[in-house]
Every structure is written in structure tokens, then in C-alpha cells.
Amino acid sequence: MPTAATSISWLGALGWLLVISAAGFLVTWVLTTQLGLRRTSYIAALALLTGGLTWGYLSWSDTSLVFRT
């Protein structure tokens, strides 16, 4: 099972959660309400944002993707 490094702080993880939540809300608001993008373009942009932030968090938390038994 992938596990994060034991040295990460709760405050740092909480910060990432807040950033991801705010970014998801802002992307939704800007792309749909302000720019009027259609659903397909919006989903693609949201998937790219989610993937990028997920990669950033996994990199920051030094999470190993190797499964150990």
C-alpha cells in the first residue's frame, strides 16, 4: 500500500487540502460562470488541475507508489 513519509506535518497536509479545495472551486467558477466553457472543455481542464495537484501532493509528501508486503 502506498504510504507517505512519516515526517510530513498535519498542518502541511491540511494546507494542501485547502489549496486543492479552493482551486477546484475557483476553476469551476471561472471556467463555467465567467468564461462559459462547455462541459467537455471544463471536465478536461478540471482533470488536468486535479492530476497536477495530486502529483504535487504525492511529490511533496514523498509518497512511495511501490507496493510493499
mmCIF file of the N, C-alpha and C atoms, coordinates in Angstrom:
data_MODEL
# 
_entry.id   MODEL 
# 
loop_
_atom_site.group_PDB 
_atom_site.id 
_atom_site.type_symbol 
_atom_site.label_atom_id 
_atom_site.label_alt_id 
_atom_site.label_comp_id 
_atom_site.label_asym_id 
_atom_site.label_entity_id 
_atom_site.label_seq_id 
_atom_site.pdbx_PDB_ins_code 
_atom_site.Cartn_x 
_atom_site.Cartn_y 
_atom_site.Cartn_z 
_atom_site.occupancy 
_atom_site.B_iso_or_equiv 
_atom_site.pdbx_formal_charge 
_atom_site.auth_seq_id 
_atom_site.auth_comp_id 
_atom_site.auth_asym_id 
_atom_site.auth_atom_id 
_atom_site.pdbx_PDB_model_num 
ATOM 1   N N  . MET A 1 1  ? 0.849   -1.174 0.000   1.00 0.00 ? 1  MET A N  1 
ATOM 2   C CA . MET A 1 1  ? 0.000   0.000  0.000   1.00 0.00 ? 1  MET A CA 1 
ATOM 3   C C  . MET A 1 1  ? 0.895   1.237  0.000   1.00 0.00 ? 1  MET A C  1 
ATOM 4   N N  . PRO A 1 2  ? 0.604   2.214  -0.846  1.00 0.00 ? 2  PRO A N  1 
ATOM 5   C CA . PRO A 1 2  ? 1.410   3.443  -0.856  1.00 0.00 ? 2  PRO A CA 1 
ATOM 6   C C  . PRO A 1 2  ? 1.305   4.168  0.486   1.00 0.00 ? 2  PRO A C  1 
ATOM 7   N N  . THR A 1 3  ? 2.422   4.633  0.979   1.00 0.00 ? 3  THR A N  1 
ATOM 8   C CA . THR A 1 3  ? 2.425   5.361  2.235   1.00 0.00 ? 3  THR A CA 1 
ATOM 9   C C  . THR A 1 3  ? 3.230   6.638  2.104   1.00 0.00 ? 3  THR A C  1 
ATOM 10  N N  . ALA A 1 4  ? 2.808   7.657  2.837   1.00 0.00 ? 4  ALA A N  1 
ATOM 11  C CA . ALA A 1 4  ? 3.520   8.930  2.849   1.00 0.00 ? 4  ALA A CA 1 
ATOM 12  C C  . ALA A 1 4  ? 4.670   8.851  3.843   1.00 0.00 ? 4  ALA A C  1 
ATOM 13  N N  . ALA A 1 5  ? 5.610   9.754  3.677   1.00 0.00 ? 5  ALA A N  1 
ATOM 14  C CA . ALA A 1 5  ? 6.731   9.830  4.618   1.00 0.00 ? 5  ALA A CA 1 
ATOM 15  C C  . ALA A 1 5  ? 6.185   10.188 5.991   1.00 0.00 ? 5  ALA A C  1 
ATOM 16  N N  . THR A 1 6  ? 6.810   9.676  7.015   1.00 0.00 ? 6  THR A N  1 
ATOM 17  C CA . THR A 1 6  ? 6.342   9.947  8.379   1.00 0.00 ? 6  THR A CA 1 
ATOM 18  C C  . THR A 1 6  ? 6.697   11.345 8.849   1.00 0.00 ? 6  THR A C  1 
ATOM 19  N N  . SER A 1 7  ? 7.525   12.055 8.098   1.00 0.00 ? 7  SER A N  1 
ATOM 20  C CA . SER A 1 7  ? 7.972   13.379 8.541   1.00 0.00 ? 7  SER A CA 1 
ATOM 21  C C  . SER A 1 7  ? 7.045   14.521 8.117   1.00 0.00 ? 7  SER A C  1 
ATOM 22  N N  . ILE A 1 8  ? 5.976   14.234 7.344   1.00 0.00 ? 8  ILE A N  1 
ATOM 23  C CA . ILE A 1 8  ? 5.104   15.336 6.927   1.00 0.00 ? 8  ILE A CA 1 
ATOM 24  C C  . ILE A 1 8  ? 4.230   15.771 8.092   1.00 0.00 ? 8  ILE A C  1 
ATOM 25  N N  . SER A 1 9  ? 3.874   17.037 8.094   1.00 0.00 ? 9  SER A N  1 
ATOM 26  C CA . SER A 1 9  ? 3.093   17.576 9.210   1.00 0.00 ? 9  SER A CA 1 
ATOM 27  C C  . SER A 1 9  ? 1.609   17.604 8.871   1.00 0.00 ? 9  SER A C  1 
ATOM 28  N N  . TRP A 1 10 ? 0.796   17.589 9.910   1.00 0.00 ? 10 TRP A N  1 
ATOM 29  C CA . TRP A 1 10 ? -0.648  17.699 9.729   1.00 0.00 ? 10 TRP A CA 1 
ATOM 30  C C  . TRP A 1 10 ? -1.002  19.059 9.147   1.00 0.00 ? 10 TRP A C  1 
ATOM 31  N N  . LEU A 1 11 ? -0.296  20.075 9.575   1.00 0.00 ? 11 LEU A N  1 
ATOM 32  C CA . LEU A 1 11 ? -0.565  21.419 9.083   1.00 0.00 ? 11 LEU A CA 1 
ATOM 33  C C  . LEU A 1 11 ? -0.270  21.524 7.589   1.00 0.00 ? 11 LEU A C  1 
ATOM 34  N N  . GLY A 1 12 ? 0.792   20.903 7.145   1.00 0.00 ? 12 GLY A N  1 
ATOM 35  C CA . GLY A 1 12 ? 1.117   20.894 5.722   1.00 0.00 ? 12 GLY A CA 1 
ATOM 36  C C  . GLY A 1 12 ? 0.069   20.150 4.904   1.00 0.00 ? 12 GLY A C  1 
ATOM 37  N N  . ALA A 1 13 ? -0.369  18.996 5.401   1.00 0.00 ? 13 ALA A N  1 
ATOM 38  C CA . ALA A 1 13 ? -1.401  18.220 4.706   1.00 0.00 ? 13 ALA A CA 1 
ATOM 39  C C  . ALA A 1 13 ? -2.716  18.988 4.673   1.00 0.00 ? 13 ALA A C  1 
ATOM 40  N N  . LEU A 1 14 ? -3.034  19.677 5.765   1.00 0.00 ? 14 LEU A N  1 
ATOM 41  C CA . LEU A 1 14 ? -4.242  20.495 5.804   1.00 0.00 ? 14 LEU A CA 1 
ATOM 42  C C  . LEU A 1 14 ? -4.140  21.649 4.813   1.00 0.00 ? 14 LEU A C  1 
ATOM 43  N N  . GLY A 1 15 ? -2.966  22.229 4.697   1.00 0.00 ? 15 GLY A N  1 
ATOM 44  C CA . GLY A 1 15 ? -2.739  23.292 3.720   1.00 0.00 ? 15 GLY A CA 1 
ATOM 45  C C  . GLY A 1 15 ? -2.984  22.800 2.301   1.00 0.00 ? 15 GLY A C  1 
ATOM 46  N N  . TRP A 1 16 ? -2.494  21.608 1.981   1.00 0.00 ? 16 TRP A N  1 
ATOM 47  C CA . TRP A 1 16 ? -2.735  21.033 0.658   1.00 0.00 ? 16 TRP A CA 1 
ATOM 48  C C  . TRP A 1 16 ? -4.218  20.817 0.424   1.00 0.00 ? 16 TRP A C  1 
ATOM 49  N N  . LEU A 1 17 ? -4.928  20.332 1.435   1.00 0.00 ? 17 LEU A N  1 
ATOM 50  C CA . LEU A 1 17 ? -6.370  20.117 1.302   1.00 0.00 ? 17 LEU A CA 1 
ATOM 51  C C  . LEU A 1 17 ? -7.092  21.434 1.012   1.00 0.00 ? 17 LEU A C  1 
ATOM 52  N N  . LEU A 1 18 ? -6.717  22.489 1.711   1.00 0.00 ? 18 LEU A N  1 
ATOM 53  C CA . LEU A 1 18 ? -7.336  23.796 1.484   1.00 0.00 ? 18 LEU A CA 1 
ATOM 54  C C  . LEU A 1 18 ? -7.027  24.330 0.092   1.00 0.00 ? 18 LEU A C  1 
ATOM 55  N N  . VAL A 1 19 ? -5.783  24.170 -0.352  1.00 0.00 ? 19 VAL A N  1 
ATOM 56  C CA . VAL A 1 19 ? -5.401  24.639 -1.695  1.00 0.00 ? 19 VAL A CA 1 
ATOM 57  C C  . VAL A 1 19 ? -6.162  23.866 -2.770  1.00 0.00 ? 19 VAL A C  1 
ATOM 58  N N  . ILE A 1 20 ? -6.250  22.558 -2.622  1.00 0.00 ? 20 ILE A N  1 
ATOM 59  C CA . ILE A 1 20 ? -6.966  21.740 -3.611  1.00 0.00 ? 20 ILE A CA 1 
ATOM 60  C C  . ILE A 1 20 ? -8.442  22.099 -3.642  1.00 0.00 ? 20 ILE A C  1 
ATOM 61  N N  . SER A 1 21 ? -9.047  22.302 -2.480  1.00 0.00 ? 21 SER A N  1 
ATOM 62  C CA . SER A 1 21 ? -10.459 22.678 -2.420  1.00 0.00 ? 21 SER A CA 1 
ATOM 63  C C  . SER A 1 21 ? -10.697 24.041 -3.062  1.00 0.00 ? 21 SER A C  1 
ATOM 64  N N  . ALA A 1 22 ? -9.871  25.021 -2.727  1.00 0.00 ? 22 ALA A N  1 
ATOM 65  C CA . ALA A 1 22 ? -10.028 26.363 -3.290  1.00 0.00 ? 22 ALA A CA 1 
ATOM 66  C C  . ALA A 1 22 ? -9.794  26.353 -4.794  1.00 0.00 ? 22 ALA A C  1 
ATOM 67  N N  . ALA A 1 23 ? -8.793  25.612 -5.259  1.00 0.00 ? 23 ALA A N  1 
ATOM 68  C CA . ALA A 1 23 ? -8.503  25.553 -6.693  1.00 0.00 ? 23 ALA A CA 1 
ATOM 69  C C  . ALA A 1 23 ? -9.660  24.902 -7.446  1.00 0.00 ? 23 ALA A C  1 
ATOM 70  N N  . GLY A 1 24 ? -10.226 23.852 -6.908  1.00 0.00 ? 24 GLY A N  1 
ATOM 71  C CA . GLY A 1 24 ? -11.372 23.201 -7.548  1.00 0.00 ? 24 GLY A CA 1 
ATOM 72  C C  . GLY A 1 24 ? -12.558 24.144 -7.658  1.00 0.00 ? 24 GLY A C  1 
ATOM 73  N N  . PHE A 1 25 ? -12.828 24.888 -6.596  1.00 0.00 ? 25 PHE A N  1 
ATOM 74  C CA . PHE A 1 25 ? -13.924 25.844 -6.641  1.00 0.00 ? 25 PHE A CA 1 
ATOM 75  C C  . PHE A 1 25 ? -13.644 26.962 -7.633  1.00 0.00 ? 25 PHE A C  1 
ATOM 76  N N  . LEU A 1 26 ? -12.445 27.526 -7.594  1.00 0.00 ? 26 LEU A N  1 
ATOM 77  C CA . LEU A 1 26 ? -12.127 28.650 -8.475  1.00 0.00 ? 26 LEU A CA 1 
ATOM 78  C C  . LEU A 1 26 ? -12.118 28.248 -9.948  1.00 0.00 ? 26 LEU A C  1 
ATOM 79  N N  . VAL A 1 27 ? -11.590 27.079 -10.252 1.00 0.00 ? 27 VAL A N  1 
ATOM 80  C CA . VAL A 1 27 ? -11.587 26.621 -11.641 1.00 0.00 ? 27 VAL A CA 1 
ATOM 81  C C  . VAL A 1 27 ? -13.020 26.428 -12.130 1.00 0.00 ? 27 VAL A C  1 
ATOM 82  N N  . THR A 1 28 ? -13.846 25.844 -11.310 1.00 0.00 ? 28 THR A N  1 
ATOM 83  C CA . THR A 1 28 ? -15.245 25.663 -11.681 1.00 0.00 ? 28 THR A CA 1 
ATOM 84  C C  . THR A 1 28 ? -15.922 27.006 -11.925 1.00 0.00 ? 28 THR A C  1 
ATOM 85  N N  . TRP A 1 29 ? -15.747 27.929 -11.022 1.00 0.00 ? 29 TRP A N  1 
ATOM 86  C CA . TRP A 1 29 ? -16.393 29.239 -11.137 1.00 0.00 ? 29 TRP A CA 1 
ATOM 87  C C  . TRP A 1 29 ? -15.888 30.013 -12.351 1.00 0.00 ? 29 TRP A C  1 
ATOM 88  N N  . VAL A 1 30 ? -14.579 30.060 -12.524 1.00 0.00 ? 30 VAL A N  1 
ATOM 89  C CA . VAL A 1 30 ? -14.012 30.834 -13.625 1.00 0.00 ? 30 VAL A CA 1 
ATOM 90  C C  . VAL A 1 30 ? -14.371 30.220 -14.978 1.00 0.00 ? 30 VAL A C  1 
ATOM 91  N N  . LEU A 1 31 ? -14.197 28.924 -15.118 1.00 0.00 ? 31 LEU A N  1 
ATOM 92  C CA . LEU A 1 31 ? -14.405 28.301 -16.419 1.00 0.00 ? 31 LEU A CA 1 
ATOM 93  C C  . LEU A 1 31 ? -15.869 28.221 -16.832 1.00 0.00 ? 31 LEU A C  1 
ATOM 94  N N  . THR A 1 32 ? -16.761 27.997 -15.897 1.00 0.00 ? 32 THR A N  1 
ATOM 95  C CA . THR A 1 32 ? -18.171 27.858 -16.270 1.00 0.00 ? 32 THR A CA 1 
ATOM 96  C C  . THR A 1 32 ? -18.935 29.165 -16.197 1.00 0.00 ? 32 THR A C  1 
ATOM 97  N N  . THR A 1 33 ? -18.796 29.900 -15.117 1.00 0.00 ? 33 THR A N  1 
ATOM 98  C CA . THR A 1 33 ? -19.572 31.121 -14.948 1.00 0.00 ? 33 THR A CA 1 
ATOM 99  C C  . THR A 1 33 ? -18.968 32.292 -15.709 1.00 0.00 ? 33 THR A C  1 
ATOM 100 N N  . GLN A 1 34 ? -17.684 32.497 -15.548 1.00 0.00 ? 34 GLN A N  1 
ATOM 101 C CA . GLN A 1 34 ? -17.044 33.663 -16.157 1.00 0.00 ? 34 GLN A CA 1 
ATOM 102 C C  . GLN A 1 34 ? -16.767 33.470 -17.653 1.00 0.00 ? 34 GLN A C  1 
ATOM 103 N N  . LEU A 1 35 ? -16.262 32.296 -18.037 1.00 0.00 ? 35 LEU A N  1 
ATOM 104 C CA . LEU A 1 35 ? -15.879 32.068 -19.430 1.00 0.00 ? 35 LEU A CA 1 
ATOM 105 C C  . LEU A 1 35 ? -16.930 31.310 -20.236 1.00 0.00 ? 35 LEU A C  1 
ATOM 106 N N  . GLY A 1 36 ? -17.860 30.680 -19.572 1.00 0.00 ? 36 GLY A N  1 
ATOM 107 C CA . GLY A 1 36 ? -18.936 29.972 -20.253 1.00 0.00 ? 36 GLY A CA 1 
ATOM 108 C C  . GLY A 1 36 ? -18.480 28.764 -21.063 1.00 0.00 ? 36 GLY A C  1 
ATOM 109 N N  . LEU A 1 37 ? -17.472 28.052 -20.591 1.00 0.00 ? 37 LEU A N  1 
ATOM 110 C CA . LEU A 1 37 ? -16.990 26.871 -21.310 1.00 0.00 ? 37 LEU A CA 1 
ATOM 111 C C  . LEU A 1 37 ? -18.039 25.767 -21.307 1.00 0.00 ? 37 LEU A C  1 
ATOM 112 N N  . ARG A 1 38 ? -18.004 24.983 -22.353 1.00 0.00 ? 38 ARG A N  1 
ATOM 113 C CA . ARG A 1 38 ? -18.894 23.829 -22.427 1.00 0.00 ? 38 ARG A CA 1 
ATOM 114 C C  . ARG A 1 38 ? -18.367 22.729 -21.506 1.00 0.00 ? 38 ARG A C  1 
ATOM 115 N N  . ARG A 1 39 ? -19.198 21.748 -21.269 1.00 0.00 ? 39 ARG A N  1 
ATOM 116 C CA . ARG A 1 39 ? -18.899 20.707 -20.295 1.00 0.00 ? 39 ARG A CA 1 
ATOM 117 C C  . ARG A 1 39 ? -17.619 19.934 -20.623 1.00 0.00 ? 39 ARG A C  1 
ATOM 118 N N  . THR A 1 40 ? -17.403 19.578 -21.881 1.00 0.00 ? 40 THR A N  1 
ATOM 119 C CA . THR A 1 40 ? -16.232 18.781 -22.254 1.00 0.00 ? 40 THR A CA 1 
ATOM 120 C C  . THR A 1 40 ? -14.931 19.524 -21.950 1.00 0.00 ? 40 THR A C  1 
ATOM 121 N N  . SER A 1 41 ? -14.869 20.792 -22.301 1.00 0.00 ? 41 SER A N  1 
ATOM 122 C CA . SER A 1 41 ? -13.675 21.592 -22.028 1.00 0.00 ? 41 SER A CA 1 
ATOM 123 C C  . SER A 1 41 ? -13.465 21.775 -20.529 1.00 0.00 ? 41 SER A C  1 
ATOM 124 N N  . TYR A 1 42 ? -14.550 21.974 -19.814 1.00 0.00 ? 42 TYR A N  1 
ATOM 125 C CA . TYR A 1 42 ? -14.469 22.144 -18.363 1.00 0.00 ? 42 TYR A CA 1 
ATOM 126 C C  . TYR A 1 42 ? -13.937 20.885 -17.691 1.00 0.00 ? 42 TYR A C  1 
ATOM 127 N N  . ILE A 1 43 ? -14.449 19.717 -18.090 1.00 0.00 ? 43 ILE A N  1 
ATOM 128 C CA . ILE A 1 43 ? -14.012 18.450 -17.498 1.00 0.00 ? 43 ILE A CA 1 
ATOM 129 C C  . ILE A 1 43 ? -12.524 18.220 -17.780 1.00 0.00 ? 43 ILE A C  1 
ATOM 130 N N  . ALA A 1 44 ? -12.092 18.534 -18.994 1.00 0.00 ? 44 ALA A N  1 
ATOM 131 C CA . ALA A 1 44 ? -10.675 18.358 -19.342 1.00 0.00 ? 44 ALA A CA 1 
ATOM 132 C C  . ALA A 1 44 ? -9.789  19.256 -18.477 1.00 0.00 ? 44 ALA A C  1 
ATOM 133 N N  . ALA A 1 45 ? -10.180 20.526 -18.324 1.00 0.00 ? 45 ALA A N  1 
ATOM 134 C CA . ALA A 1 45 ? -9.393  21.453 -17.504 1.00 0.00 ? 45 ALA A CA 1 
ATOM 135 C C  . ALA A 1 45 ? -9.379  21.022 -16.041 1.00 0.00 ? 45 ALA A C  1 
ATOM 136 N N  . LEU A 1 46 ? -10.506 20.580 -15.536 1.00 0.00 ? 46 LEU A N  1 
ATOM 137 C CA . LEU A 1 46 ? -10.579 20.136 -14.142 1.00 0.00 ? 46 LEU A CA 1 
ATOM 138 C C  . LEU A 1 46 ? -9.749  18.869 -13.927 1.00 0.00 ? 46 LEU A C  1 
ATOM 139 N N  . ALA A 1 47 ? -9.747  17.963 -14.903 1.00 0.00 ? 47 ALA A N  1 
ATOM 140 C CA . ALA A 1 47 ? -8.937  16.744 -14.799 1.00 0.00 ? 47 ALA A CA 1 
ATOM 141 C C  . ALA A 1 47 ? -7.450  17.086 -14.787 1.00 0.00 ? 47 ALA A C  1 
ATOM 142 N N  . LEU A 1 48 ? -7.028  18.031 -15.623 1.00 0.00 ? 48 LEU A N  1 
ATOM 143 C CA . LEU A 1 48 ? -5.620  18.458 -15.626 1.00 0.00 ? 48 LEU A CA 1 
ATOM 144 C C  . LEU A 1 48 ? -5.232  19.096 -14.298 1.00 0.00 ? 48 LEU A C  1 
ATOM 145 N N  . LEU A 1 49 ? -6.093  19.951 -13.766 1.00 0.00 ? 49 LEU A N  1 
ATOM 146 C CA . LEU A 1 49 ? -5.825  20.583 -12.473 1.00 0.00 ? 49 LEU A CA 1 
ATOM 147 C C  . LEU A 1 49 ? -5.731  19.533 -11.370 1.00 0.00 ? 49 LEU A C  1 
ATOM 148 N N  . THR A 1 50 ? -6.683  18.619 -11.348 1.00 0.00 ? 50 THR A N  1 
ATOM 149 C CA . THR A 1 50 ? -6.699  17.576 -10.320 1.00 0.00 ? 50 THR A CA 1 
ATOM 150 C C  . THR A 1 50 ? -5.462  16.689 -10.418 1.00 0.00 ? 50 THR A C  1 
ATOM 151 N N  . GLY A 1 51 ? -5.102  16.308 -11.628 1.00 0.00 ? 51 GLY A N  1 
ATOM 152 C CA . GLY A 1 51 ? -3.906  15.492 -11.817 1.00 0.00 ? 51 GLY A CA 1 
ATOM 153 C C  . GLY A 1 51 ? -2.640  16.209 -11.383 1.00 0.00 ? 51 GLY A C  1 
ATOM 154 N N  . GLY A 1 52 ? -2.540  17.491 -11.730 1.00 0.00 ? 52 GLY A N  1 
ATOM 155 C CA . GLY A 1 52 ? -1.368  18.270 -11.341 1.00 0.00 ? 52 GLY A CA 1 
ATOM 156 C C  . GLY A 1 52 ? -1.255  18.446 -9.838  1.00 0.00 ? 52 GLY A C  1 
ATOM 157 N N  . LEU A 1 53 ? -2.369  18.749 -9.193  1.00 0.00 ? 53 LEU A N  1 
ATOM 158 C CA . LEU A 1 53 ? -2.335  18.923 -7.741  1.00 0.00 ? 53 LEU A CA 1 
ATOM 159 C C  . LEU A 1 53 ? -2.101  17.594 -7.022  1.00 0.00 ? 53 LEU A C  1 
ATOM 160 N N  . THR A 1 54 ? -2.634  16.520 -7.568  1.00 0.00 ? 54 THR A N  1 
ATOM 161 C CA . THR A 1 54 ? -2.384  15.198 -6.979  1.00 0.00 ? 54 THR A CA 1 
ATOM 162 C C  . THR A 1 54 ? -0.910  14.849 -7.079  1.00 0.00 ? 54 THR A C  1 
ATOM 163 N N  . TRP A 1 55 ? -0.311  15.068 -8.255  1.00 0.00 ? 55 TRP A N  1 
ATOM 164 C CA . TRP A 1 55 ? 1.114   14.816 -8.432  1.00 0.00 ? 55 TRP A CA 1 
ATOM 165 C C  . TRP A 1 55 ? 1.929   15.689 -7.462  1.00 0.00 ? 55 TRP A C  1 
ATOM 166 N N  . GLY A 1 56 ? 1.540   16.956 -7.317  1.00 0.00 ? 56 GLY A N  1 
ATOM 167 C CA . GLY A 1 56 ? 2.245   17.852 -6.407  1.00 0.00 ? 56 GLY A CA 1 
ATOM 168 C C  . GLY A 1 56 ? 2.191   17.373 -4.967  1.00 0.00 ? 56 GLY A C  1 
ATOM 169 N N  . TYR A 1 57 ? 1.012   16.939 -4.530  1.00 0.00 ? 57 TYR A N  1 
ATOM 170 C CA . TYR A 1 57 ? 0.880   16.451 -3.162  1.00 0.00 ? 57 TYR A CA 1 
ATOM 171 C C  . TYR A 1 57 ? 1.691   15.175 -2.940  1.00 0.00 ? 57 TYR A C  1 
ATOM 172 N N  . LEU A 1 58 ? 1.606   14.243 -3.883  1.00 0.00 ? 58 LEU A N  1 
ATOM 173 C CA . LEU A 1 58 ? 2.361   12.992 -3.730  1.00 0.00 ? 58 LEU A CA 1 
ATOM 174 C C  . LEU A 1 58 ? 3.857   13.245 -3.723  1.00 0.00 ? 58 LEU A C  1 
ATOM 175 N N  . SER A 1 59 ? 4.287   14.188 -4.530  1.00 0.00 ? 59 SER A N  1 
ATOM 176 C CA . SER A 1 59 ? 5.701   14.548 -4.550  1.00 0.00 ? 59 SER A CA 1 
ATOM 177 C C  . SER A 1 59 ? 6.112   15.208 -3.240  1.00 0.00 ? 59 SER A C  1 
ATOM 178 N N  . TRP A 1 60 ? 5.305   16.156 -2.763  1.00 0.00 ? 60 TRP A N  1 
ATOM 179 C CA . TRP A 1 60 ? 5.596   16.867 -1.518  1.00 0.00 ? 60 TRP A CA 1 
ATOM 180 C C  . TRP A 1 60 ? 5.628   15.920 -0.321  1.00 0.00 ? 60 TRP A C  1 
ATOM 181 N N  . SER A 1 61 ? 4.675   14.996 -0.282  1.00 0.00 ? 61 SER A N  1 
ATOM 182 C CA . SER A 1 61 ? 4.584   14.096 0.875   1.00 0.00 ? 61 SER A CA 1 
ATOM 183 C C  . SER A 1 61 ? 5.535   12.911 0.766   1.00 0.00 ? 61 SER A C  1 
ATOM 184 N N  . ASP A 1 62 ? 6.295   12.843 -0.319  1.00 0.00 ? 62 ASP A N  1 
ATOM 185 C CA . ASP A 1 62 ? 7.258   11.772 -0.524  1.00 0.00 ? 62 ASP A CA 1 
ATOM 186 C C  . ASP A 1 62 ? 6.584   10.411 -0.445  1.00 0.00 ? 62 ASP A C  1 
ATOM 187 N N  . THR A 1 63 ? 5.395   10.319 -1.060  1.00 0.00 ? 63 THR A N  1 
ATOM 188 C CA . THR A 1 63 ? 4.643   9.075  -1.066  1.00 0.00 ? 63 THR A CA 1 
ATOM 189 C C  . THR A 1 63 ? 5.249   8.118  -2.071  1.00 0.00 ? 63 THR A C  1 
ATOM 190 N N  . SER A 1 64 ? 5.516   6.933  -1.611  1.00 0.00 ? 64 SER A N  1 
ATOM 191 C CA . SER A 1 64 ? 6.068   5.894  -2.484  1.00 0.00 ? 64 SER A CA 1 
ATOM 192 C C  . SER A 1 64 ? 4.915   5.174  -3.178  1.00 0.00 ? 64 SER A C  1 
ATOM 193 N N  . LEU A 1 65 ? 5.036   5.017  -4.482  1.00 0.00 ? 65 LEU A N  1 
ATOM 194 C CA . LEU A 1 65 ? 3.990   4.307  -5.219  1.00 0.00 ? 65 LEU A CA 1 
ATOM 195 C C  . LEU A 1 65 ? 4.303   2.828  -5.369  1.00 0.00 ? 65 LEU A C  1 
ATOM 196 N N  . VAL A 1 66 ? 5.362   2.375  -4.705  1.00 0.00 ? 66 VAL A N  1 
ATOM 197 C CA . VAL A 1 66 ? 5.737   0.965  -4.746  1.00 0.00 ? 66 VAL A CA 1 
ATOM 198 C C  . VAL A 1 66 ? 4.940   0.239  -3.672  1.00 0.00 ? 66 VAL A C  1 
ATOM 199 N N  . PHE A 1 67 ? 4.302   -0.847 -4.064  1.00 0.00 ? 67 PHE A N  1 
ATOM 200 C CA . PHE A 1 67 ? 3.531   -1.625 -3.104  1.00 0.00 ? 67 PHE A CA 1 
ATOM 201 C C  . PHE A 1 67 ? 4.458   -2.578 -2.373  1.00 0.00 ? 67 PHE A C  1 
ATOM 202 N N  . ARG A 1 68 ? 4.419   -2.511 -1.077  1.00 0.00 ? 68 ARG A N  1 
ATOM 203 C CA . ARG A 1 68 ? 5.254   -3.390 -0.241  1.00 0.00 ? 68 ARG A CA 1 
ATOM 204 C C  . ARG A 1 68 ? 4.361   -4.347 0.541   1.00 0.00 ? 68 ARG A C  1 
ATOM 205 N N  . THR A 1 69 ? 4.862   -5.524 0.738   1.00 0.00 ? 69 THR A N  1 
ATOM 206 C CA . THR A 1 69 ? 4.069   -6.506 1.500   1.00 0.00 ? 69 THR A CA 1 
ATOM 207 C C  . THR A 1 69 ? 4.689   -6.764 2.834   1.00 0.00 ? 69 THR A C  1 
# 
